[in-house]
Amino acid sequence: MMSEDKTQCRFTDALNALTALRAQAVSRLSQGDTSALQSKLQLDDAIQCLQFCQRHQITASASVIQLPATRTTTPSSEYRIIEDHETDQREYWTELDLNNHPVRPSPGVLLLDCGLVPEDM
């Protein structure tokens, strides 16, 4: 597993470069150059994306699966995330629950495998 300090500095150089470019765009805006607005907004988005990736340890090597439409097209058909508790006996399976709400992703949701293993494994 990637150590916390490596994860926190993974994008440091890129974030510093983008932050410097953003500061230049803000300076141009403060001098009345409205053409810098689009650049500043794009840099804001890029910085936020990299910060998000850094926070969640997402790298370009992450595997991504986009959930397809459900096979059953009735409105009540949905995906569920199930833990099988190392058994094929479905009566022992449990549904993933976060904050007392079941996790039920919709078609189109992206599932990421960042290659991380929980620390308690």
C-alpha positions as CSV (number, residue, x, y, z in Angstrom):
1,M,0.0,0.0,0.0
2,M,1.1,3.5,-0.7
3,S,2.3,5.4,2.4
4,E,0.4,8.5,3.4
5,D,3.4,10.9,2.9
6,K,4.0,9.6,-0.7
7,T,0.4,10.1,-1.5
8,Q,0.3,13.6,-0.1
9,C,3.3,14.7,-2.2
10,R,2.4,12.7,-5.4
11,F,1.0,15.8,-7.2
12,T,2.9,18.5,-5.2
13,D,5.0,19.8,-8.2
14,A,2.0,19.8,-10.5
15,L,-0.2,21.5,-8.0
16,N,2.5,24.1,-7.3
17,A,2.9,24.8,-11.0
18,L,-0.9,25.1,-11.5
19,T,-1.2,27.3,-8.4
20,A,1.5,29.7,-9.8
21,L,-0.3,29.9,-13.1
22,R,-3.6,30.5,-11.3
23,A,-1.9,33.4,-9.3
24,Q,-0.8,34.9,-12.7
25,A,-4.3,34.7,-14.0
26,V,-5.7,36.3,-10.9
27,S,-3.1,39.1,-11.2
28,R,-4.2,39.7,-14.8
29,L,-7.8,39.8,-13.8
30,S,-7.1,42.3,-11.0
31,Q,-5.5,44.5,-13.6
32,G,-8.7,44.4,-15.7
33,D,-7.7,41.7,-18.2
34,T,-11.0,39.8,-18.5
35,S,-9.5,37.4,-21.0
36,A,-7.8,35.7,-18.1
37,L,-11.1,34.6,-16.6
38,Q,-11.4,31.4,-18.6
39,S,-7.8,30.4,-17.8
40,K,-8.4,31.0,-14.1
41,L,-11.6,28.9,-14.1
42,Q,-9.9,26.1,-15.9
43,L,-6.9,26.2,-13.5
44,D,-9.4,26.2,-10.5
45,D,-10.9,23.0,-11.9
46,A,-7.6,21.3,-12.6
47,I,-6.3,22.1,-9.1
48,Q,-9.5,20.8,-7.6
49,C,-9.3,17.6,-9.7
50,L,-5.7,16.9,-8.6
51,Q,-6.4,17.7,-5.0
52,F,-9.4,15.2,-5.2
53,C,-7.1,12.5,-6.7
54,Q,-4.4,13.1,-4.1
55,R,-6.9,13.0,-1.3
56,H,-8.4,9.7,-2.5
57,Q,-5.1,8.2,-3.8
58,I,-6.3,8.0,-7.4
59,T,-3.6,7.7,-10.0
60,A,-3.6,7.4,-13.7
61,S,-3.1,3.6,-13.3
62,A,-6.4,3.2,-11.5
63,S,-8.8,0.7,-13.1
64,V,-12.2,2.2,-13.9
65,I,-15.5,0.4,-14.6
66,Q,-18.6,2.3,-15.6
67,L,-21.7,0.5,-14.5
68,P,-23.9,-0.3,-17.5
69,A,-27.6,-0.1,-17.7
70,T,-29.3,-2.7,-15.6
71,R,-30.4,-5.9,-17.4
72,T,-33.9,-5.5,-16.0
73,T,-35.4,-2.3,-17.2
74,T,-38.1,-1.9,-14.6
75,P,-37.9,1.3,-12.4
76,S,-37.3,-0.7,-9.2
77,S,-34.3,-2.7,-10.5
78,E,-31.1,-1.5,-9.1
79,Y,-27.5,-2.4,-8.3
80,R,-26.5,-3.3,-4.8
81,I,-23.0,-3.8,-3.3
82,I,-22.9,-7.0,-1.4
83,E,-20.3,-8.5,1.0
84,D,-20.3,-12.3,0.7
85,H,-18.4,-13.0,3.9
86,E,-16.4,-15.7,2.1
87,T,-19.4,-17.9,1.5
88,D,-21.6,-18.8,-1.6
89,Q,-24.6,-19.1,0.7
90,R,-26.6,-15.9,-0.1
91,E,-28.5,-15.9,3.2
92,Y,-25.2,-14.8,4.9
93,W,-24.5,-12.0,2.5
94,T,-24.9,-8.4,3.7
95,E,-25.5,-5.3,1.8
96,L,-23.0,-2.4,2.1
97,D,-24.4,0.2,4.4
98,L,-22.8,3.7,5.0
99,N,-24.4,6.0,7.6
100,N,-27.4,3.7,7.9
101,H,-28.1,3.9,4.2
102,P,-27.5,1.1,1.7
103,V,-25.1,1.9,-1.1
104,R,-26.9,1.5,-4.3
105,P,-25.0,2.8,-7.3
106,S,-26.9,3.8,-10.5
107,P,-26.0,2.9,-14.0
108,G,-23.2,5.2,-15.2
109,V,-21.5,5.3,-11.8
110,L,-17.8,4.8,-12.0
111,L,-16.1,2.2,-9.8
112,L,-12.4,2.8,-9.2
113,D,-9.8,0.2,-8.2
114,C,-6.8,2.2,-7.0
115,G,-4.9,-0.8,-6.0
116,L,-5.2,0.0,-2.3
117,V,-5.6,-2.6,0.4
118,P,-7.4,-1.6,3.6
119,E,-4.9,-1.3,6.5
120,D,-6.7,-3.9,8.6
121,M,-6.2,-6.7,6.0
